[in-house]
Amino acid sequence: MSALLEIEGLEVRLPVAGGELHAVRGIDLRLEAGEALSVVGESGCGKSLTALAVMGLLPRRAVRAARRIVFDGQRLDALGERAMADLRGRRLAMIFQDPMTSLNPTLTIGTQLTEGIRRHEGIGAAAARARAVELLERVGIAEPAARLGQYPHQFSGGQRQRVMIAAALMGRPSLLIADEPTTALDVTIQAQILDLLDDLRREFGLAVLLITHDLGVVARFADRVAVMYAGEVVEEAPAAAIFAAPRHPYTRALLAALPVPGRTKPGSRLAAIGGRVPELVGGMAGCAFRDRCPEAVAACARDPVPQHRPTGDHLYRCVVAPERQPARAP
């Protein structure tokens, strides 16, 4: 059976002063209906550009190329802008990083919640307003009918994020892309938003593509995890396998940098990944992580980087032979 979303060979290139920046380099991803997939990695690894490429919202000068991007049997990479606009906000929805900059400060919440669905479904103002009230109540906004007439600055940060979730659900989408939805929130509100997203996913049968750099968020929310580095997916596996038996050296380094409750002493120095992320301008051969990797060998500079499958649903790309890979995180 085909997946809800299938991405094969996605590339995103951006013109820069020194040539062409290869921000996303040939990634493959697959997302089933109702599944939560987290894409994780350091800032600048291509997570958000991958999401924007799926949504057709890349910067004007960006170049998108792919063998195929298929959503529910439809080739997104072959659609024109008008056809994509018909999907966005209806079958496909996205929550952006900062709700204060995503919400228009000059329009009421009610206007912003209802304008998209009225365009897509052609329903009247009263029906659209009723759906907005229902969803605001569902995401935990008190007195939703009264608050439709308020402006974004009259909501707290957590409330604005809840409004963004309600806005994304107005079209009853099949796929929700959440780009760092809890980054600007304190840990208590962050937990509430994650619980809300998980409840809504199960209630509405949503597939969720969650983009984050926070592995604590991943552990709480994801069914599967794709780890990105320098524009590539270097490891993909069920969330439990990523935390119990990470295979790629970059994944292990990310996990080693996390404080461990009960084991990491307050004030102690946390582990860090040495070196610098490579420049992605121009071509690149071999493993992009090799200059920062303690296990690197001469063969790491050569293409292609082998792909290994320790189990059917766990894959990683690394030159180091599988038998030399540690079974558990350090």
C-alpha positions, 0 to 999 in steps of 0.5 A: 500500500502506498504511503500518504507522503513519499519524497524521493531524491529531493534537492533544494538549491539556492543561489549565493555569492559563491555559487550554488548552495545545496541546502537539501541533497537527495533526501528520501522520506515516507510518511504513512497516514496517521503517523508522526515522523520527526525530522531532527538535526542542527539548525541549518541542516535543511529541515525547514526547507524540506517542509517548504519544498513539500508545501511549494513555499520555497523562496522565489530564487530557490530551485526544487528538484526531485525524482518525485513528491507524491501526496495521497497519489498526487504528484506535487512536484508536477503541480502548478501554483494554482493547483498547489494553492488549492491543496494548501490549507485544505489537504496540506497544512503547516504550522510555522515556527513563530506564531506572532510573525505568522499571524497578521497583526492587523486582522482579527483571529476570526478573519484569519481562521475563516478566510482560507476555508471560505475560499476552499470550500465556498461556505458562508461566514456563519458556517466558517465562524462556527467551525472556528469556534469549535476548533478554538474550543478544541485546542483549549481557548476559553470563550472562543466566540468572543475571542474571534474578534480579538487580535494576535497581540491580545493572546499569549505565546502559547495561545497564539500557537494554539490559534495556529493549530486551529487555523491549520485544522480548519480545512480538515487536512490529511497531513500537518507539517509542524515546523518547530511548533514549541521553540519559543514556549516554556517547557510547561506550555511546550508539553501542553502543545505536544499533548494537544498535537498528539490528541488531535493526531489520533482524533482526526487521523492526521499524519504529522511531520514534526520538524525540531532540533529538540530530541526531548520533543522527539522522544515525547511525540514521534513514531519514527525519526529521520536525522538530517545532517548537512542536507541529507538524511543520515539515519532513519528508524523508529523512535525507540530504536534511535534512542536505544541503538543509534547507528550513525556517529552523528546521531550518537553525538547528538544523544551524547550531548543531552543531559541525562536526568539523575546522571548529569550533575548540575553545573557539569560540562555537557558533551559537544560536537567538535568542528564545524558544519561543512560549507554546502556551496558547490559539490561535495563527495563522501560523508559530510560529517567526516571532519567532525567524526571520531570514527572517520577513515580515509574511505569516508571522503569517497562516494557513494556512502554505503547504506546499511539496514540493521533491521528492515525499518532502520537504515543509516548511511556510514562508511564504518562497517556495521559490525563496528557500530556500537549497539547502544548510545554512549 
